[in-house]
Amino acid sequence: DVLVASPELHLPVGRPVKALLRSIDVLHDFAVPQFRAKMDLVPGLVTYIWFTPTRTGKFDLLCNELCGIGHFVMRGKVVVEEEREFQAWLSSYPTFAQTSAQAPGNAAAGKPLYAVCAACHGLQAEGNPALNAPKLSGQGDWYLKRQLKY
């Protein structure tokens, strides 16, 4: 789950860290060469790695597995800082509860939008081959968001 969308992983110095690692597509590899830390991310599994940062600074974080066309951009930084700086950084971000809270929906505004989709895809989103309208029922959020974007 993405709690902080950033290419930097901030950690306090001297505190053990357990990083839970997941991949949704192909084999990747979480690597921090300066820590001698390296662990594969395997699709369908949650792998993990323990390490304790022992000095402050910025360190390279990269995917160390040739994973596809976007491999060259899978880079980041591990920022190890004193506890005070880490807490200041952490407090500058919203909590998970704040980021996952949703504004209440407006059913009246959604009714005409639903009618437009239901005209082709069906009242239960079952799809309609005659109109080349695919089944939407059971599709993941990512698919619907992607399709509505274009």
Secondary structure, DSSP 4 states (H G I P E B T S, - for coil): --SS--SEEEEETT--EEEEE-BSSS-EEEEEGGGTEEEEE-BT--EEEEE---S-EEEEEEE-S--STTGGG-EEEEEEE-HHHHHHHHHTS--HHHHH--PPP-HHHHHHHHHHHHHHH-TTS--BGGGTB---TT--HHHHHHHHH-
